[in-house]
Amino acid sequence: MNRAAVAVVGRPNVGKSTLFNKLVRQRVAITEDTPGVTRDRLYQEVEWQNRYFTLIDTGGLEIGTDQSMAVEIKKQVEIAIETADLILFVVDGKDGVTGQDEEIAQMLRVSKKPVLLVVNKIDSHKTPTDVYEFYTLGFEPLHIVSAEQGFGLGDLLDAIFCEIPAEADTGLLEDIVRIAFIGKPNVGKSSIVNRLLGEERMIVTDIAGTTRDSIDSKVWYEDEPYILIDTAGLRRKRYIDEKLERYSVIRTLRSVDRSDICVIMIDAKEGVTEQDSKIAGYAHDQGKGMIILVNKWDLIEKDTQTARKFEKEIREELPFLSYAPILFVSVRTGQRIQRLFPLIQTVYNNYQMRISTGVLNEIVNDAILYNPPPTDKGERLKIYYMTQAGVAPPTFVLFVNKADLMHFSYLRYLENQVRNRFGFEGVPLRMEVRAKGS
């Protein structure tokens, strides 16, 4: 049974993204007065009276132009219309009917999908009489709303559930593993998500910065659902002049925050850059599972030592990600892409791994036997026991006589002993030290 999908469609700057944000009850889509801000399809769950559907935000349609970005947006909108069960056709109640509205109305009629005509930007409870000209577009009744003020949204949601198929899945979805693809602009994040999805859901061009929003897409692997999050490429601060670019950075960081695993993508031609280090460092600090994906490997001249040398360079540039597996791929040719999902499964299992207190204390006792704890001014650190306090990431607490006697190098030694026993590939470990009784 498929989740009901509802697509928001309309010309630029009619308030589609504002409506989208109001319905999903968070700021997901970027909202600006600049036409063309939303370029890709955004997918989010909407809840109304304990029922759910997937809402799809789309870019502003500009029919009749041959500009490359407008053509790409039109392709994305057409895919959204094709996959949706219902269309929300949004128009600007202040502007009245435009030629573009009429072109879009014709396009929707040809699709033969059910359509709700949403007249937006009516910011008072008293409906002006001139909105009724929208009946000429051929859809009725009119759903008069103010996305900005929140007027009329409850009635609109009621109408949506009256129109979506009765057999559609409207129940609460289970928790799903979320994977964020992060990295510099134009490193191949959208391309790999498209390849994993088996379709062109993200616009892919050679223009750095094409993806401005963070985009969620659901995919199944071995009967398990996953959410793939394509993020805007983070730029150096001196290049972030526009408000939109700042929003994109915020969206990317939020996508890291709500993910379980981050796949940091590195351009094989450029190697690790300062910006790669900053992006990866943020994800590491947030305690996310990590995979390093080196893309464009097909463009590198190789000998038998090339991969080993490249891996050594990565480890030197990103020493804090010593636990992260490295996979050399080519998104363009598909080289080794099939290894990514098994690696994601391994990392996620490690991310959720629990170890009993008894086993942890065996590790601690063996570690102490081979390398006794340090002393400070004649006082020796005593470790009473270690226990696991949580997962995602695995977090361990060491109870000692005095916390300030624990040197960071000895704490790293104990972490390495845990890794030697259980691996924890792709997962940062958090080690906390507490004085017994504190």
C-alpha positions in Angstrom: 0.0 0.0 0.0 1.5 3.3 -1.1 1.7 6.5 0.9 -0.7 9.2 -0.5 1.3 11.9 -2.4 0.1 15.5 -2.9 2.1 17.8 -5.2 2.1 21.6 -4.8 2.3 23.2 -8.3 2.2 26.8 -9.6 4.1 29.6 -11.3 7.0 31.3 -9.4 6.3 33.4 -6.3 2.7 32.5 -5.6 3.6 31.2 -2.1 4.0 27.4 -2.8 6.9 27.0 -0.4 5.2 29.1 2.3 2.2 26.9 2.0 4.4 23.8 2.1 6.2 25.0 5.2 2.8 25.7 6.9 1.4 22.3 6.1 4.5 20.4 7.3 4.7 22.7 10.3 8.4 23.6 9.9 10.6 25.7 7.7 11.8 23.1 5.2 11.5 24.9 1.9 13.3 28.2 1.3 10.9 31.0 0.9 12.0 34.2 -0.8 10.4 36.7 -3.1 13.0 35.8 -5.8 11.4 33.6 -8.5 13.0 30.1 -9.0 14.2 29.6 -5.4 12.7 26.1 -5.1 14.3 24.1 -7.9 14.0 20.4 -6.9 11.1 18.4 -5.5 11.0 18.5 -1.7 9.2 15.6 0.1 7.8 15.9 3.7 5.2 14.2 5.8 2.0 16.1 6.7 -0.2 15.1 9.7 -3.8 16.1 10.1 -6.1 14.5 12.7 -3.9 11.4 13.0 -3.7 10.8 9.3 -0.7 11.4 7.1 0.3 12.0 3.5 3.5 13.0 1.6 3.6 16.6 0.4 5.8 17.5 -2.6 7.0 21.0 -3.1 8.1 21.9 -6.6 9.8 24.7 -8.4 7.9 27.6 -10.0 6.7 26.6 -13.5 7.6 29.0 -16.3 6.1 27.6 -19.4 7.4 28.8 -22.8 10.9 29.7 -21.8 14.0 27.8 -23.0 16.3 28.8 -20.1 18.1 25.7 -18.9 17.1 26.0 -15.2 13.4 26.6 -16.1 13.5 23.6 -18.4 15.0 21.4 -15.6 12.4 22.7 -13.1 9.6 21.8 -15.6 10.9 18.3 -15.9 10.9 18.0 -12.1 7.3 19.3 -11.9 6.2 16.9 -14.5 7.6 14.0 -12.6 6.0 15.3 -9.4 2.6 15.5 -11.2 3.0 12.0 -12.6 3.8 10.4 -9.2 1.2 12.4 -7.2 -2.3 11.3 -6.3 -3.5 14.9 -6.0 -2.4 18.3 -7.2 -2.6 21.5 -5.2 -2.6 24.2 -8.0 -1.6 27.4 -6.2 -2.4 30.8 -7.6 -1.8 34.4 -6.3 -5.1 35.9 -5.2 -3.7 39.4 -5.4 -2.4 39.2 -8.9 -5.5 37.6 -10.5 -5.4 35.1 -13.3 -2.3 35.3 -15.5 -1.3 33.8 -18.8 1.1 31.4 -17.0 -1.8 30.3 -14.7 -3.8 29.4 -17.8 -0.9 27.5 -19.3 -0.4 25.5 -16.1 -4.2 24.8 -15.8 -4.1 23.3 -19.3 -1.1 21.2 -18.4 -2.9 19.9 -15.3 -6.1 19.1 -17.3 -4.0 17.0 -19.7 -2.5 15.1 -16.7 -6.0 13.9 -15.7 -5.0 14.1 -12.1 -7.5 15.4 -9.5 -6.7 19.1 -8.8 -7.6 21.4 -5.9 -7.3 25.1 -6.9 -5.7 27.0 -4.0 -6.1 30.8 -4.1 -3.3 32.1 -1.9 -2.4 35.5 -0.3 -6.0 36.4 0.7 -4.9 37.8 4.1 -8.3 38.8 5.5 -11.4 36.8 6.4 -13.5 38.8 4.0 -13.1 37.4 0.6 -12.7 40.0 -2.2 -15.1 39.5 -5.1 -12.4 39.6 -7.7 -11.0 36.2 -6.6 -13.9 34.5 -8.3 -12.3 35.1 -11.7 -10.2 32.1 -10.9 -13.2 29.9 -11.8 -12.2 30.6 -15.4 -9.3 28.2 -14.9 -11.8 25.3 -14.9 -11.3 23.9 -11.3 -13.8 24.2 -8.5 -14.5 24.9 -5.8 -11.9 27.5 -4.9 -9.9 26.9 -1.8 -9.2 30.4 -0.5 -6.2 30.6 1.9 -3.5 32.7 3.4 -0.4 30.5 3.8 1.3 33.4 5.5 -1.4 33.9 8.1 -2.6 30.3 8.3 -6.2 31.1 7.1 -8.2 28.3 5.5 -5.6 25.6 5.9 -7.8 23.3 8.1 -10.5 23.3 5.4 -7.9 22.7 2.8 -6.5 19.7 4.6 -10.0 18.3 5.0 -10.5 18.6 1.3 -7.2 16.9 0.6 -8.2 13.8 2.6 -11.5 13.8 0.7 -9.7 13.6 -2.6 -6.8 11.2 -2.0 -7.5 7.5 -2.8 -9.2 5.6 0.0 -6.8 2.7 -0.3 -3.7 4.9 0.2 -1.6 4.5 3.3 -2.3 7.3 5.7 -0.9 5.7 8.9 2.2 6.8 10.9 5.4 5.6 9.3 8.0 3.7 11.4 11.4 5.2 12.2 13.6 5.1 9.2 17.4 5.3 8.8 18.3 8.7 7.4 21.5 9.1 5.3 22.7 12.7 4.5 25.0 13.2 1.6 27.3 16.1 2.4 30.2 17.8 0.7 31.3 20.7 -1.4 29.2 21.9 -4.3 29.4 19.9 -7.5 31.0 16.8 -5.9 28.2 14.5 -7.1 25.7 14.4 -4.2 22.6 14.8 -6.3 24.0 12.4 -8.9 24.5 9.6 -6.5 21.1 10.0 -4.9 19.6 9.9 -8.4 21.5 6.7 -9.2 20.4 5.1 -5.9 16.8 6.1 -6.5 17.0 4.9 -10.1 15.4 8.2 -11.3 16.2 11.8 -11.8 14.6 13.3 -8.7 17.3 15.9 -8.1 18.3 18.3 -10.8 21.9 17.5 -11.8 24.0 20.0 -13.7 27.6 21.1 -13.8 26.7 24.4 -12.2 28.0 24.5 -8.6 25.2 25.2 -6.1 22.3 23.8 -8.1 20.8 22.2 -5.0 19.7 24.9 -2.6 17.3 22.9 -0.4 18.0 19.7 1.4 15.9 17.1 -0.2 14.5 13.8 1.3 13.8 10.8 -0.8 12.7 7.4 0.3 14.3 4.2 -1.1 14.1 0.5 -0.2 17.0 -1.9 0.1 16.5 -5.5 1.0 13.0 -4.8 2.2 14.1 -2.0 4.5 13.2 1.7 4.0 15.8 4.4 4.0 15.6 8.2 3.6 18.3 9.7 1.4 19.0 13.4 2.1 20.6 15.4 -0.7 22.1 18.6 0.7 23.2 21.9 -0.7 27.0 22.0 -1.0 28.6 24.1 1.7 30.8 26.9 0.4 33.5 29.0 2.1 32.1 31.9 4.1 33.5 34.5 1.8 31.4 33.1 -1.0 28.2 33.2 1.0 26.9 36.7 0.0 23.3 36.0 -0.7 20.6 35.3 2.0 19.6 32.3 0.0 23.1 30.8 0.3 23.0 31.3 4.1 19.7 29.5 4.2 21.2 26.6 2.2 24.0 26.3 4.8 21.5 26.2 7.6 19.5 23.6 5.8 22.6 21.5 5.3 23.6 21.7 8.9 20.0 20.8 10.0 20.1 17.8 7.6 23.2 16.6 9.4 21.5 17.1 12.7 18.5 14.9 11.7 20.5 12.2 10.0 21.8 8.9 11.4 24.6 8.5 8.9 26.5 11.1 6.9 28.2 10.2 3.7 31.0 12.8 3.2 31.7 13.0 -0.6 35.2 14.0 -1.7 36.2 14.8 -5.3 39.0 12.5 -6.3 40.5 15.1 -8.6 40.8 17.7 -5.9 41.5 15.6 -2.8 40.5 16.6 0.7 40.0 20.4 1.0 39.7 22.7 4.0 35.9 22.8 3.3 35.7 19.0 3.4 37.4 19.0 6.8 34.9 21.6 8.2 31.8 19.7 6.9 33.1 16.3 8.1 34.1 17.9 11.4 30.6 19.2 12.1 29.1 15.8 11.4 31.7 14.1 13.6 31.0 16.6 16.4 27.3 15.8 16.2 28.1 12.1 16.7 26.9 10.8 13.3 27.8 7.6 11.7 30.3 8.4 8.9 31.3 7.0 5.5 33.9 8.7 3.3 33.0 8.4 -0.4 35.6 9.4 -2.9 33.8 10.2 -6.2 35.1 10.6 -9.7 37.6 7.7 -9.2 37.3 6.9 -12.9 39.1 10.1 -13.8 42.2 9.3 -11.8 45.2 7.6 -13.5 46.1 4.7 -11.3 48.7 2.1 -10.4 48.7 -0.6 -7.8 49.4 1.9 -5.0 47.0 4.8 -6.0 44.1 3.9 -3.6 46.5 3.2 -0.7 48.2 6.5 -1.2 44.9 8.4 -1.5 43.6 6.7 1.7 46.7 7.7 3.6 46.3 11.3 2.5 42.7 11.2 3.6 43.6 9.8 7.0 46.3 12.5 7.4 43.9 15.3 6.4 40.9 14.0 8.4 42.5 12.3 11.5 39.4 12.6 13.5 37.6 10.2 11.0 40.0 7.4 11.5 37.1 5.1 12.2 35.2 6.0 9.0 35.4 3.5 6.1 36.5 4.8 2.7 34.9 3.8 -0.6 36.3 4.8 -4.0 33.5 5.1 -6.5 32.4 6.7 -9.8 28.8 7.8 -9.8 29.1 8.4 -13.5 30.0 4.8 -14.4 28.4 3.1 -11.3 31.8 1.7 -10.2 31.4 0.2 -6.6 28.1 2.0 -6.0 26.6 -1.4 -5.2 28.9 -1.6 -2.1 27.4 1.5 -0.5 24.2 0.1 0.9 25.8 -2.9 2.6 28.3 -0.5 4.1 25.5 1.8 5.3 23.8 -1.3 7.0 27.1 -2.2 8.7 27.6 1.4 10.0 24.0 1.7 11.2 24.2 -1.7 13.1 27.4 -0.4 14.8 25.6 2.9 15.5 23.0 1.0 17.5 25.2 -1.6 19.1 25.0 -2.3 22.8 27.7 -4.0 24.9 27.0 -5.5 28.3 28.6 -4.0 31.4 30.3 -7.3 32.1 32.0 -7.5 28.7 33.1 -3.8 29.0 34.7 -4.4 32.3 36.6 -7.4 30.9 38.0 -5.0 28.3 38.9 -2.5 31.0 40.6 -5.0 33.2 42.7 -6.4 30.4 43.6 -2.8 29.3 44.7 -1.9 32.9 46.8 -5.1 33.0 48.8 -4.3 29.9 48.9 -0.5 30.5 48.2 0.7 34.1 46.4 4.0 34.6 48.5 7.2 34.9 49.5 8.9 38.2 49.5 12.6 39.0 51.6 14.0 41.9 51.7 10.5 43.4 48.0 9.8 43.1 47.0 7.0 40.7 43.8 7.0 38.7 41.5 4.1 39.7 38.9 2.9 37.3 36.0 1.2 39.1 33.9 0.1 36.1 32.6 1.1 32.7 29.1 0.9 31.4 27.3 1.9 28.2 24.9 4.8 28.7 23.4 5.0 25.2 23.6 4.4 21.5 23.5 6.6 18.3 26.4 7.2 18.9 27.5 4.5 21.4 28.3 6.3 24.6 30.3 4.8 27.5 30.8 6.1 31.0 33.9 5.3 33.1 33.5 5.7 36.9 36.8 6.6 38.5 38.1 7.9 41.8 39.0 11.4 40.4 37.9 12.5 36.9 40.8 15.0 36.5 43.3 12.2 36.8 42.1 10.8 33.5 44.5 11.9 30.8 43.1 12.2 27.3 45.7 9.8 25.9 44.7 7.1 28.3 41.0 7.7 27.5 41.9 7.3 23.8 43.8 4.0 24.7 40.6 2.7 26.4 38.5 3.7 23.4 40.9 1.8 21.1 40.6 -1.3 23.3 36.8 -1.2 22.8 37.3 -0.8 19.0 39.8 -3.6 18.9 37.2 -5.9 20.4 34.1 -4.8 18.6 35.2 -2.7 15.6 32.6 0.0 15.5 33.4 0.8 11.9 32.0 4.1 10.8 30.9 5.2 14.3 32.3 7.8 16.7 32.5 6.6 20.3 31.8 9.0 23.2 33.7 8.3 26.3 32.6 10.1 29.5 34.5 10.1 32.8 32.7 10.5 36.1 34.0 10.5 39.7 32.1 7.7 41.6 29.3 9.2 43.5 29.0 12.3 41.2 
